[in-house]
Amino acid sequence: MGVTVAVAGASGYAGGELLRLLSNHPDIEIGAVTAHGSAGQQLGAVHPQLRSLAGRVLVSTDAAAVVGADLVFLALPHGESPGFAHGLPPEVRVVDLAGDHRLADPAAHAAYYTGDYPGVWTYGLPELPGQRARIADSARVANTGCYAAAVTLALAPLVGAGLVEPADVVAVAASGTSGAGRSAKAHLLGSEVMGDLSPYRVGAHQHLPEILQAAGATSLSFTPVLAPMPRGILATVTARPSRPGVTEDDARAVLAAAYQGEPFVHLLPAGQWPHTAATFGSNSVHLQVTVDASAGRVVVCSALDNLGKGAAGQAVQCANLMLGLPETAGLSADGVAP
């Protein structure tokens, strides 16, 4: 028998995607699944796509409900994870999909989040240098934000190699509506979203300080855009080269070296550009790089599934490391199309 995991906050989109991935995981048994307003309902009524788990009943979200689990995924609204985690025994491993524990700087947390600063946990992005081992050794891991994963994986190797100026970075990223969660909101109605693109929280999105922290940049202009699709992120990241004469081959070599052998980060062949649809249902990130000679900027485009590598898939990847399981277990590098 494998290890047992629980999912707190299983009624949302990220919680549902977690359960979909875990239901096919070869080494994991699903324990308690909790919810707030949906407590008492069967999973099949809340997530009709989860036929193999349709008869499971959602229980109320409290720490007592997940006793006995080897690891707990927290897919809770912002601000609820610290209190819930505090009620768990220290030996229980936890992966938090919310933003509560991502930031090392209390001032940055105060500027971009509400509530008291709850402290920082190990950052859950295995592809960053040295981070895989830190995650494996940790009992508490803060999963990355979806935009942060897309932008950081495009940018961090270039900053780390000294190829681009860390103080001159611009990112524009379009995300599907599932990134806003499952709660009913007027601006997310189908009639509002279809046929429309709209920027939001320009220069003030909560993932901005997280990207600066993870990618090593010192300044970032970040514009998120709501796109008329259910899931996926396409980010375009540009940065000024740190020296004259930087070529596409130079930038490509840096990214290729950084992600050589990585199972889920794919630098596409030259001339092939990322598509969000190609990442649907996968834990993959697709990257492409070029140099805009007229503007004098390195340009990296990245695509991922915001519920996959941007949330639930990333969380399972971290959990595998924490539990001593194969990192790729239960995860696919292949998307679903059309």
Backbone torsions as a table, in degrees:
resi	resn	phi	psi	omega
1	MET	NA	140.8	-179.4
2	GLY	-83.6	-169.2	178.3
3	VAL	-79.5	159.9	-179.5
4	THR	-108.2	133.6	175.9
5	VAL	-124.4	152.4	175.5
6	ALA	-117.8	154.6	177.6
7	VAL	-123.4	113.0	176.1
8	ALA	-95.6	121.3	-175.0
9	GLY	91.8	44.0	-171.8
10	ALA	-81.2	-6.2	-174.9
11	SER	-85.0	-13.7	-179.5
12	GLY	-82.2	-179.2	-179.1
13	TYR	-64.5	-45.9	-179.8
14	ALA	-65.5	-40.8	177.1
15	GLY	-62.3	-40.8	177.6
16	GLY	-64.7	-39.8	178.6
17	GLU	-68.4	-37.8	174.1
18	LEU	-56.1	-48.3	-178.1
19	LEU	-65.0	-37.2	177.4
20	ARG	-60.8	-45.1	-179.6
21	LEU	-68.8	-42.3	-177.4
22	LEU	-68.6	-29.0	-178.6
23	SER	-65.2	-20.7	178.9
24	ASN	-110.3	10.4	-177.9
25	HIS	-77.7	129.5	-174.7
26	PRO	-72.8	-17.1	-172.6
27	ASP	-120.3	6.4	-173.1
28	ILE	-125.3	137.6	173.1
29	GLU	-108.4	132.7	-178.9
30	ILE	-82.7	122.7	175.8
31	GLY	-93.1	-130.7	-176.1
32	ALA	-66.5	143.7	172.5
33	VAL	-125.3	126.3	-171.5
34	THR	-119.2	162.2	176.7
35	ALA	-157.2	168.5	175.0
36	HIS	-94.5	-88.0	-175.7
37	GLY	-65.1	-24.8	-178.1
38	SER	-92.8	3.1	-180.0
39	ALA	-56.3	137.8	-177.8
40	GLY	96.1	-17.6	178.6
41	GLN	-86.8	155.3	172.9
42	GLN	-78.2	147.0	-179.3
43	LEU	-58.3	-33.8	-179.2
44	GLY	-61.5	-26.3	177.6
45	ALA	-80.0	-27.8	-177.4
46	VAL	-92.7	-40.9	178.9
47	HIS	-126.0	81.1	-175.9
48	PRO	-63.3	-13.9	178.0
49	GLN	-75.2	-17.1	-174.9
50	LEU	-93.9	71.1	-175.5
51	ARG	-65.1	-34.5	-177.6
52	SER	-70.2	-16.4	-179.5
53	LEU	-117.3	13.1	-168.9
54	ALA	-59.6	-31.0	-176.7
55	GLY	-86.6	-6.0	178.9
56	ARG	-68.8	143.1	-178.2
57	VAL	-104.3	130.8	174.9
58	LEU	-72.4	132.8	179.6
59	VAL	-108.8	166.8	-178.1
60	SER	-64.7	147.4	-177.0
61	THR	-83.7	99.0	169.3
62	ASP	-151.3	160.0	-172.6
63	ALA	-60.7	-32.9	-178.7
64	ALA	-62.3	-27.6	-176.8
65	ALA	-68.7	-22.9	-174.3
66	VAL	-107.5	11.9	177.2
67	VAL	-57.9	135.1	-179.9
68	GLY	100.2	-13.2	178.1
69	ALA	-77.1	143.6	175.4
70	ASP	-78.2	-28.9	179.7
71	LEU	-148.1	142.9	179.4
72	VAL	-122.0	127.7	170.4
73	PHE	-90.6	129.9	176.2
74	LEU	-104.9	107.0	175.9
75	ALA	-111.7	51.9	-173.3
76	LEU	-98.8	160.9	174.5
77	PRO	-61.7	156.8	179.4
78	HIS	-54.6	137.0	176.7
79	GLY	95.6	-14.8	-177.0
80	GLU	-94.3	-20.8	-175.5
81	SER	-65.2	-43.4	-176.8
82	PRO	-57.6	-46.0	-179.8
83	GLY	-65.0	-40.6	179.9
84	PHE	-65.3	-46.9	-178.7
85	ALA	-63.4	-33.8	-179.8
86	HIS	-62.2	-27.1	-179.5
87	GLY	-85.2	0.9	-178.9
88	LEU	-97.8	146.4	175.4
89	PRO	-60.7	146.7	-175.9
90	PRO	-62.3	-23.7	-179.0
91	GLU	-79.4	-12.1	177.8
92	VAL	-79.0	123.5	179.3
93	ARG	-76.1	145.9	-176.0
94	VAL	-135.7	134.3	169.2
95	VAL	-117.7	119.1	-176.8
96	ASP	-102.2	120.2	179.9
97	LEU	-85.7	-8.6	178.5
98	ALA	-86.0	178.2	-174.6
99	GLY	-93.4	5.1	-171.0
100	ASP	-59.6	-37.9	-169.7
101	HIS	-113.3	20.3	-175.3
102	ARG	-85.6	-32.7	-168.7
103	LEU	-94.8	132.0	179.2
104	ALA	-81.9	-19.5	-175.6
105	ASP	-100.7	113.9	179.3
106	PRO	-58.2	-33.6	-179.8
107	ALA	-67.1	-38.4	177.6
108	ALA	-65.8	-39.6	177.6
109	HIS	-62.8	-43.2	-179.9
110	ALA	-63.8	-33.6	-177.3
111	ALA	-75.9	-28.6	-171.6
112	TYR	-118.2	-10.3	-179.8
113	TYR	-130.9	163.2	174.6
114	THR	-98.8	161.2	176.5
115	GLY	89.8	170.6	179.8
116	ASP	-69.0	152.4	178.2
117	TYR	-72.2	121.3	-174.6
118	PRO	-95.4	3.3	-177.8
119	GLY	94.6	164.2	-175.1
120	VAL	-105.9	142.4	173.7
121	TRP	-109.8	172.0	175.2
122	THR	-58.6	133.3	-175.0
123	TYR	-80.8	128.8	-170.0
124	GLY	-91.0	59.8	174.2
125	LEU	-127.5	91.6	-170.4
126	PRO	-60.1	-25.6	-174.5
127	GLU	-77.6	-9.8	174.8
128	LEU	-72.3	148.3	-177.4
129	PRO	-55.5	126.6	177.4
130	GLY	77.1	-7.9	-171.5
131	GLN	-77.0	-29.3	-179.3
132	ARG	-58.2	-46.4	-179.9
133	ALA	-67.2	-37.8	179.5
134	ARG	-63.9	-41.4	178.7
135	ILE	-63.2	-44.7	-178.8
136	ALA	-60.8	-30.0	-177.8
137	ASP	-92.0	1.6	-171.9
138	SER	-103.4	149.1	172.1
139	ALA	-98.0	-15.0	-179.3
140	ARG	-133.1	120.3	-177.7
141	VAL	-129.0	133.7	176.4
142	ALA	-98.1	111.7	179.3
143	ASN	-64.0	149.4	179.5
144	THR	-68.5	157.0	167.2
145	GLY	-74.4	156.1	-175.3
146	CYS	-65.5	-49.7	176.9
147	TYR	-62.2	-38.7	-178.1
148	ALA	-62.4	-39.7	177.9
149	ALA	-62.7	-45.5	-176.9
150	ALA	-64.6	-44.0	-176.2
151	VAL	-78.0	-42.7	-176.8
152	THR	-63.3	-43.9	-179.1
153	LEU	-66.2	-27.6	175.5
154	ALA	-76.6	-31.8	-168.0
155	LEU	-103.2	-40.3	-169.1
156	ALA	-54.5	-44.1	179.9
157	PRO	-62.9	-35.1	-179.4
158	LEU	-69.1	-40.3	176.1
159	VAL	-67.4	-44.8	-178.2
160	GLY	-62.4	-32.5	179.3
161	ALA	-84.3	-3.4	-178.6
162	GLY	72.2	21.7	-177.1
163	LEU	-84.1	-25.1	-179.3
164	VAL	-128.5	159.2	179.2
165	GLU	-76.7	120.2	-179.2
166	PRO	-68.9	-13.7	-178.7
167	ALA	-97.9	6.1	-178.0
168	ASP	-137.7	75.5	-176.9
169	VAL	-127.5	136.4	176.7
170	VAL	-128.1	134.7	177.0
171	ALA	-134.4	132.5	172.1
172	VAL	-123.8	126.1	-174.3
173	ALA	-136.3	129.9	177.6
174	ALA	-102.1	134.7	-176.9
175	SER	-128.6	148.9	172.8
176	GLY	-70.4	165.3	-171.4
177	THR	-71.0	-19.9	179.6
178	SER	-65.0	-19.2	177.1
179	GLY	-64.7	-18.6	179.5
180	ALA	-89.7	1.5	179.1
181	GLY	88.7	179.6	-172.2
182	ARG	-97.8	-9.8	-179.6
183	SER	-63.0	143.6	-178.8
184	ALA	-68.1	125.3	177.8
185	LYS	-138.0	135.9	-174.4
186	ALA	-59.2	-39.0	-175.5
187	HIS	-74.9	-5.5	177.5
188	LEU	-105.2	4.4	175.0
189	LEU	-60.0	146.8	-179.1
190	GLY	-54.1	-41.5	-178.8
191	SER	-68.3	-20.2	177.2
192	GLU	-86.7	-34.2	-172.1
193	VAL	-88.4	-38.4	-174.1
194	MET	-61.3	134.4	178.7
195	GLY	71.5	21.0	-174.3
196	ASP	-140.1	145.4	168.5
197	LEU	-124.6	135.6	-178.0
198	SER	-144.5	129.5	174.1
199	PRO	-76.1	156.7	178.0
200	TYR	-153.6	154.6	-179.6
201	ARG	45.6	44.2	-176.8
202	VAL	-64.2	124.7	-179.1
203	GLY	70.8	2.6	-175.8
204	ALA	-136.2	15.7	-178.5
205	HIS	-70.7	144.7	-174.9
206	GLN	-66.1	-17.2	178.4
207	HIS	-82.6	-8.7	-178.1
208	LEU	-60.8	-53.0	179.9
209	PRO	-65.8	-28.3	177.0
210	GLU	-65.2	-41.9	178.3
211	ILE	-64.6	-44.6	178.0
212	LEU	-57.6	-44.9	-178.7
213	GLN	-64.3	-46.5	-173.0
214	ALA	-78.4	-36.6	-174.5
215	ALA	-89.8	-14.0	-179.5
216	GLY	82.8	10.1	176.1
217	ALA	-77.5	158.6	178.7
218	THR	-112.1	-13.6	177.4
219	SER	-150.6	138.1	-177.4
220	LEU	-147.7	127.3	167.5
221	SER	-97.2	114.2	-172.2
222	PHE	-122.7	123.4	178.3
223	THR	-121.3	106.9	172.8
224	PRO	-83.9	147.6	-176.6
225	VAL	-132.2	130.8	175.6
226	LEU	-83.1	125.0	-176.0
227	ALA	-112.6	150.1	-177.1
228	PRO	-80.1	64.8	176.0
229	MET	-148.2	154.0	-175.8
230	PRO	-73.7	-34.0	-176.7
231	ARG	-151.6	156.5	-179.4
232	GLY	119.4	150.5	173.6
233	ILE	-134.6	135.3	170.3
234	LEU	-122.0	115.4	-178.9
235	ALA	-112.4	137.7	172.0
236	THR	-116.1	117.1	-175.0
237	VAL	-116.5	125.9	178.4
238	THR	-124.7	147.0	179.7
239	ALA	-149.2	148.9	178.6
240	ARG	-78.3	133.4	177.4
241	PRO	-60.6	149.3	-178.1
242	SER	-82.7	-8.5	178.9
243	ARG	-151.2	158.6	177.1
244	PRO	-67.5	151.7	171.6
245	GLY	84.0	9.5	176.9
246	VAL	-66.0	130.6	-176.5
247	THR	-110.9	168.7	174.6
248	GLU	-58.6	-40.1	178.8
249	ASP	-61.6	-37.6	177.8
250	ASP	-62.0	-49.1	-178.4
251	ALA	-66.0	-40.2	-180.0
252	ARG	-63.4	-40.2	-179.7
253	ALA	-63.3	-38.2	179.3
254	VAL	-64.3	-47.6	-179.3
255	LEU	-66.6	-39.5	179.4
256	ALA	-62.7	-41.2	179.7
257	ALA	-68.4	-38.9	-177.6
258	ALA	-65.8	-35.1	-172.3
259	TYR	-113.1	14.4	176.3
260	GLN	-60.4	124.9	179.2
261	GLY	83.0	-4.9	177.8
262	GLU	-70.8	132.8	-176.5
263	PRO	-75.2	-21.1	-171.4
264	PHE	-122.5	-3.3	177.9
265	VAL	-112.3	119.1	-170.9
266	HIS	-121.9	116.1	171.0
267	LEU	-83.4	115.5	-174.2
268	LEU	-71.9	157.3	175.3
269	PRO	-58.6	149.4	179.7
270	ALA	-52.6	133.5	179.4
271	GLY	91.0	-10.5	178.4
272	GLN	-103.1	125.5	-172.8
273	TRP	-108.8	150.8	-177.0
274	PRO	-65.3	146.1	173.6
275	HIS	-127.3	135.7	177.8
276	THR	-62.1	-40.0	-176.9
277	ALA	-61.2	-28.8	-179.6
278	ALA	-70.0	-15.7	-179.6
279	THR	-103.1	-4.6	-175.5
280	PHE	-55.5	131.6	175.9
281	GLY	77.1	2.6	-176.7
282	SER	-111.7	172.7	173.3
283	ASN	-104.9	22.9	-174.5
284	SER	-93.8	153.4	166.3
285	VAL	-119.1	130.2	176.3
286	HIS	-106.7	129.3	-177.1
287	LEU	-122.2	148.5	167.8
288	GLN	-145.8	147.3	-175.2
289	VAL	-134.7	147.6	172.6
290	THR	-151.5	176.9	173.2
291	VAL	-121.0	124.2	175.6
292	ASP	-85.6	98.3	-174.0
293	ALA	-65.5	-34.8	-177.0
294	SER	-68.0	-34.3	-179.8
295	ALA	-95.7	-13.1	-177.6
296	GLY	66.9	46.3	-177.5
297	ARG	-138.4	144.0	169.0
298	VAL	-81.5	134.8	-177.1
299	VAL	-122.7	125.0	174.7
300	VAL	-122.5	128.9	173.1
301	CYS	-107.3	138.4	178.6
302	SER	-135.2	145.7	177.1
303	ALA	-132.2	140.4	173.5
304	LEU	-153.8	167.4	172.7
305	ASP	-87.4	118.3	-176.3
306	ASN	-64.5	-21.6	175.0
307	LEU	-92.6	-10.7	178.3
308	GLY	-96.0	-100.7	179.3
309	LYS	-61.9	-20.8	178.3
310	GLY	-86.3	-3.3	-178.5
311	ALA	-159.3	-92.7	-169.5
312	ALA	-67.3	-43.3	179.3
313	GLY	-62.2	-44.3	176.7
314	GLN	-59.6	-40.3	-179.5
315	ALA	-64.9	-41.3	177.2
316	VAL	-66.4	-39.7	176.7
317	GLN	-58.2	-45.2	177.6
318	CYS	-65.2	-42.3	-180.0
319	ALA	-61.5	-40.4	177.7
320	ASN	-57.4	-44.0	178.8
321	LEU	-64.3	-42.9	-177.8
322	MET	-66.3	-30.4	-176.8
323	LEU	-95.0	1.8	-179.6
324	GLY	72.8	23.7	179.2
325	LEU	-96.5	163.1	173.7
326	PRO	-54.9	133.0	-172.5
327	GLU	-60.5	-30.2	-175.7
328	THR	-91.2	-0.8	-174.7
329	ALA	-59.1	130.8	178.4
330	GLY	77.0	4.3	-175.4
331	LEU	-122.3	151.2	-179.7
332	SER	-122.6	140.1	172.1
333	ALA	-84.9	-9.1	-177.2
334	ASP	-96.5	137.4	176.9
335	GLY	-89.3	-177.4	179.1
336	VAL	-116.6	125.3	-179.2
337	ALA	-145.0	154.8	-4.1
338	PRO	-74.5	NA	NA
